[in-house]
Amino acid sequence: MPVNTAVYQSIKKELSLTNTRLIAVSKTKPLGDLQEMYDLGQRDFGENYVQELVDKQAALPKDINWHFIGHLQSNKVKYIAPFVHLIHGVDGLKLLQEINKQAAKNNRVIDCLLQIHIAQEETKFGLNEKELTELQPYIDQLKNVRICGLMGMASFTEDQLQLESEFKSLKSIAEKFKSIFGSISTVHRLPSMILSMGMSSDYQLAIQNGSNMVRIGSLLFGARK
């Protein structure tokens, strides 16, 4: 299924009202679909798999901002460190230290979001508030990573009240830990904190509850096979 141009343009217009940044989730999608979306003006793409991201980065225009939005293993960081724009799902010190190490090797500062566990499902990854507190003292020591904000994945449910509660909890944690976020406005065209939450099914509710970055795939590209 080709890119849904009308839906893309409608979503972009809607997001511009709140200065919300759109990450087009392009995992498993062919290069032609990404090129089509690029030709419409989209520059931020999100991928879940390291090898797929590396292959697409090599084949597509170099001014694309590549977001790694999947669960990243420490031993795979080196493959994306030379070019990745933002790593969304950092959920521990070991991974953060490896990103810092690989960023230094590439003479870069890599922007990261800390993933917070907000869903009621156990399968979702992420830190809790206690772990975030324990991580805080180490962050300043890592000179080649910049913590730009938080990311969260809500439960897979149609219960709007539950979703709203989960989004609100992430916003509240972000406010509490504001001091750990670096100033990012020049790089990301956003205020000093990114809150990445909301996907195709719930992005509007996420924005109402503080999100300024949404990850949308199936609405733009159609459902994955």
N, C-alpha and C positions, 0 to 999 in steps of 0.2 A: 504493500500500500504506500503510495507516495505521501509526501508531507502535506498536511492539511493547512494550506496557505491561509484560508479565511480564518480558521481557528487561531493560527499563529498570530495573525495581525490583530485579531480581536483581543487576545490575551496580552499582547505587547501594549496595546492601547490602555487596557485595564490596569496593567502593572505600572504604567508611567504615572498614573494618578497618585500613587503612593511611593514612587521612587523605589519600587521593588525590582530586584534583579532576577532575570529568568535564566536558569540553567536548563538547557535542553538535554534531557537524559537520552543518550543515543546508544546505549549498550545494545549489542547484537544487531544494530541497524547497519545496512550496507553503506559504503562510502558515498554512493550516489545520493542517498537521502540526506547525509550530512552536508554534502556540497550544495544541495538544493536549499537547505535551511541557511547555509552560509550566504548564498546568493540573495536571500531575502533580508540579510543584514545581521543574522544571529552570530555572535562571537563566543558565547560561553556554552561549552558542551561538557556533559558529565558522563563518565565511564566507570564501570564497576570492576573491570578485569584488566590487570596490568598489561598482559601481552596484547590484548585488543587495543588498549590505549596507545601503546608504543607503536603498533602497526599503523593506526589511524593518524597519529601525530606525524609520522614519516611521510604519509601519502597526501595529507591535506594542507591548506594554506597555513603559513607560519604565524599569522597574527591571531590564530584561534587561542582562546584561553581554555586550557584543559583542566577540568575539575575531576579529581579522583573521589568518587562518592561511595565506593564499596568498602568492604572490610579489608584493610591493607595489612599484609604480613611484613614483618621487619626485613626479611631476606629479599623482598621484592622492591624495596624503596629505591635502591640504586638505579633501577631501570627508568624510573620516572623523574628522579631528582634533577636531571639537567633541564627539564622544561615545564614541569607541572606548575600550574598557576595557583591552585588552592587544593589542599587535602582536607576533605570534610570529616572523615570519621576517625579522628585520633582518640584512642580510648585507653591510653596507658603511658607510663613513663618510658618503658623500654622502646616503644615505637617512636616516641617523641625524640629520644636520644639518638636513635638511628637516623631519623629524618635530619636532625641537626648535623650529624656526622657526614651524611651524604651531601647535604647542602653546602657544608664547608668545602668538601672536595670539589664541588662545582662552582665555588666562589659565589654562592647565592644565599639569600635569606628566603626560606620557603614559608609561605603563609599557610596556617593550619586552623582548623576549627576543632574544638574538643567536643566529642560526641557524648551527650548526656542520655542516660537511660530514662525515658519518660513513659514508655509503653507498659501496659500491663502484661504483655507477652514476654516470656522468659527468653525467647529466641533472639530478641533484639540486643545488640551490643551497646555498650556505653558505660560511662562513669556515673556514680551516685554523688551526692553532695559531699559525703565524707571523703571519698577518693579525690574529689576535686580540691578539697581543702588540703589534703596531704600532698597533692601534686604542686600546689602553688609555690612553695619555696624553691623548687627546682627550675621553674620556668625562666626566672631571671638569669640563670646560669647558662642557658642555651642561647648562644649569640646568633645562631644561624636559622632559628625558627622564630616566627612571629605569630602569637596567638591572636587571631582576629575576631574571635567570637565563638559561639556555640552552635552545634547542630543536633537535631533530635528527630527521631522517627516515631510518629504516633502509632497507636494500635491500629490493626487492620479491622476496622469496625465502622458501621454506619451510625453508631450512637453519637450524635452531635455533642451532647453534653460531656461525654467522656473525652472526646477529641479536644473540646474546648478546654477542659480541665488540664489535659496533658500539655497543650500549647501554653496555657497560662503558667504552668509550673516551670516550663523552660524559660519563659520570659522573666519570671521571678528569680530563678537561679542566676540568669544573666545579669540582672540588676545587682544582685548581691555580690557577684564576683567581678564587677566592672573593672576593678583595679588591675586585673591581670591582662587586659586586652591592650595591645599596642595600637597606636594611632594609624588608621588605615585609609582615611578619606581620600588621599591622593591616589592610592593604588586602586581602590575598589569603587570610587565614586559613591561611597556610602558614608554614613556617620561613623563614629569611632568603634562601632561594634556590629558584627554580622550576626544575625539570628537566622539560621538556615533551617526552616521547617515548613512543611506543606508540600504535597505532591498533587498529581492530577485530580484526585478525588476530594481533596480537602484544602487546596491552596487558599481559597477565599477566606475560609475560617481561620487559617493560620495567619494570614495578613491582618485580619481583624484583631488578632491577639499578639501582634508585635513582630511577625516575620518580615524581614526585608530581603530575603532570598528564597526562591521556591524552585523545586526540582520537578520538572514536568516532562513526562515522556509519552505516555500512551495517547494523550489528547492531541499531541503534535504529530507523532509518527504512526499512530495506530497501535493496537495491542501487539505485544511480542508473541511470536509463535512459540 
